[in-house]
Amino acid sequence: MFRFKCASCGQWHEGMPAFGPHAPARYFDITEAERATRTLLSSDQCIIDDREFYVLARLEIPVVGLDECFAWLMWVALSEASYAAYERSYEWVERHHIGPFFAWIVDDLPLYPATAGLKSMIHLRNHGMRPWVELEPDSHPLALDQANGISAERAAEIVAFCLHSED
């Protein structure tokens, strides 16, 4: 199990939590008064104006020397057709064979240069598991981290930042 002494608080932290926003960035562009009529937001999906379709997925980054991966939770934009296929299979026990679907990353992640706009493929997993994000091969540091892995020290740095950041 991943365990490290936090440089921010001096405490020992265990486990590899996943971090990410509770809604896609576009959701926050809509006033709170308008959200009730223009958006549908759940823990897994977001629809805006019946024409923007978002799904919450996991981008997993291997941690060199560990069996655990660090994971970012991130919202991705799907086409209407891809979203319809995702939604049709949402309650299926076996759905890993559906897709993959092209998607755009829609949020910027902390500690990385701009990540919104990165191209990816979304792979469904069986019921109860979030889809996973496969970034298109690229020179972006996040794509390189996903392809090559990160050190346990880098994972600890990211976890500490996310646990203790005000944002």
C-alpha positions as CSV (number, residue, x, y, z in Angstrom):
1,M,0.0,0.0,0.0
2,F,1.1,3.5,-0.9
3,R,2.2,5.4,2.3
4,F,4.2,8.6,2.6
5,K,5.0,11.3,5.1
6,C,3.4,14.5,3.9
7,A,5.7,17.4,3.2
8,S,2.7,19.8,3.8
9,C,1.4,18.6,7.1
10,G,4.0,16.2,8.4
11,Q,1.4,13.4,8.9
12,W,1.6,9.9,7.3
13,H,-1.0,9.4,4.6
14,E,-2.0,5.9,3.3
15,G,-3.7,4.8,0.2
16,M,-3.9,6.3,-3.3
17,P,-7.0,8.5,-3.5
18,A,-8.3,9.9,-6.7
19,F,-8.8,13.6,-7.2
20,G,-10.9,15.7,-9.6
21,P,-13.7,18.3,-9.9
22,H,-17.3,17.4,-9.0
23,A,-18.6,18.9,-12.3
24,P,-17.1,19.9,-15.7
25,A,-15.7,23.4,-16.0
26,R,-18.5,24.4,-18.4
27,Y,-21.1,23.7,-15.7
28,F,-19.6,26.5,-13.6
29,D,-20.0,29.0,-16.6
30,I,-23.8,28.7,-16.0
31,T,-25.3,30.8,-13.3
32,E,-26.7,28.9,-10.3
33,A,-30.2,30.2,-11.1
34,E,-30.0,28.7,-14.6
35,R,-28.5,25.4,-13.7
36,A,-31.8,23.9,-12.7
37,T,-33.3,24.3,-16.1
38,R,-30.2,24.0,-18.3
39,T,-28.2,21.2,-16.7
40,L,-28.5,17.7,-15.5
41,L,-25.6,16.7,-13.1
42,S,-25.0,13.4,-11.4
43,S,-21.9,11.9,-9.9
44,D,-21.1,10.3,-13.3
45,Q,-22.7,12.4,-16.0
46,C,-23.5,16.0,-17.0
47,I,-25.7,17.3,-19.8
48,I,-25.9,21.0,-20.6
49,D,-28.6,22.4,-22.8
50,D,-29.4,18.9,-24.2
51,R,-26.4,19.3,-26.5
52,E,-23.2,19.1,-24.4
53,F,-22.5,15.6,-23.0
54,Y,-19.9,14.9,-20.3
55,V,-18.8,11.8,-18.4
56,L,-16.6,11.5,-15.3
57,A,-13.7,9.0,-16.0
58,R,-10.4,8.0,-14.5
59,L,-7.1,8.8,-15.9
60,E,-4.7,6.3,-14.3
61,I,-1.0,6.9,-14.0
62,P,1.3,4.0,-13.1
63,V,3.5,4.6,-10.1
64,V,6.9,3.0,-10.8
65,G,7.6,0.2,-8.3
66,L,4.0,0.0,-7.0
67,D,1.0,-2.1,-8.0
68,E,-1.2,0.9,-7.4
69,C,-1.9,3.7,-9.9
70,F,-2.4,7.3,-9.1
71,A,-5.8,8.4,-10.6
72,W,-7.2,11.7,-11.7
73,L,-11.0,11.9,-12.0
74,M,-11.7,14.1,-15.0
75,W,-14.7,15.1,-17.0
76,V,-14.6,14.4,-20.7
77,A,-16.8,15.6,-23.5
78,L,-18.4,13.0,-25.8
79,S,-20.3,13.4,-29.0
80,E,-24.1,12.9,-28.7
81,A,-23.8,9.5,-30.4
82,S,-21.1,8.3,-28.1
83,Y,-22.9,9.6,-25.1
84,A,-26.1,7.7,-26.2
85,A,-24.1,4.5,-26.4
86,Y,-22.6,5.1,-23.0
87,E,-26.0,5.9,-21.5
88,R,-27.7,2.8,-23.1
89,S,-25.1,0.5,-21.5
90,Y,-24.8,2.4,-18.1
91,E,-26.6,-0.2,-16.0
92,W,-25.3,-3.3,-17.9
93,V,-23.1,-5.6,-15.8
94,E,-20.9,-6.3,-18.8
95,R,-20.1,-3.2,-20.8
96,H,-16.3,-3.3,-21.2
97,H,-16.8,-4.3,-24.9
98,I,-18.7,-1.1,-25.7
99,G,-16.5,1.6,-27.4
100,P,-13.9,3.0,-27.0
101,F,-15.1,6.5,-27.6
102,F,-13.2,9.6,-28.7
103,A,-13.4,12.3,-26.1
104,W,-11.9,15.7,-25.2
105,I,-10.6,16.4,-21.8
106,V,-12.5,19.5,-20.5
107,D,-10.8,20.4,-17.3
108,D,-7.3,21.7,-16.4
109,L,-5.6,19.7,-13.7
110,P,-3.3,21.2,-11.1
111,L,0.4,20.7,-11.3
112,Y,0.3,20.3,-15.1
113,P,0.2,22.7,-18.0
114,A,-3.3,23.2,-19.5
115,T,-4.9,19.8,-19.9
116,A,-8.3,21.0,-21.3
117,G,-8.5,20.2,-25.0
118,L,-6.3,17.1,-24.8
119,K,-7.5,14.3,-27.1
120,S,-8.4,10.9,-25.6
121,M,-10.2,7.6,-25.9
122,I,-12.7,6.6,-23.2
123,H,-12.8,2.9,-22.4
124,L,-15.9,1.6,-20.6
125,R,-15.5,-0.9,-17.8
126,N,-18.0,-3.3,-16.3
127,H,-20.8,-1.9,-14.1
128,G,-19.7,-0.2,-10.9
129,M,-16.3,1.0,-12.4
130,R,-15.7,4.4,-14.0
131,P,-14.5,4.5,-17.6
132,W,-10.8,5.0,-18.0
133,V,-9.1,7.7,-20.0
134,E,-6.4,6.8,-22.5
135,L,-4.7,10.0,-23.6
136,E,-3.6,10.3,-27.2
137,P,0.2,9.9,-27.4
138,D,1.6,13.4,-27.1
139,S,4.5,15.4,-25.7
140,H,2.2,16.9,-23.0
141,P,3.6,16.0,-19.5
142,L,0.3,14.3,-18.5
143,A,0.4,12.1,-21.5
144,L,4.1,11.3,-20.8
145,D,3.3,10.5,-17.2
146,Q,0.5,8.1,-18.3
147,A,2.7,6.4,-20.8
148,N,5.9,6.2,-18.6
149,G,4.6,6.3,-15.0
150,I,5.7,8.6,-12.2
151,S,7.9,8.0,-9.2
152,A,6.4,7.4,-5.7
153,E,7.8,10.8,-4.7
154,R,5.9,12.5,-7.5
155,A,2.7,10.7,-6.5
156,A,3.2,11.8,-2.9
157,E,3.8,15.4,-4.1
158,I,0.5,15.4,-6.1
159,V,-1.5,13.7,-3.3
160,A,-0.1,16.2,-0.7
161,F,-1.0,19.2,-3.0
162,C,-4.5,17.9,-3.6
163,L,-5.2,17.1,0.0
164,H,-4.0,20.5,1.2
165,S,-4.8,22.8,-1.6
166,E,-7.6,25.4,-1.1
167,D,-8.8,25.0,-4.7
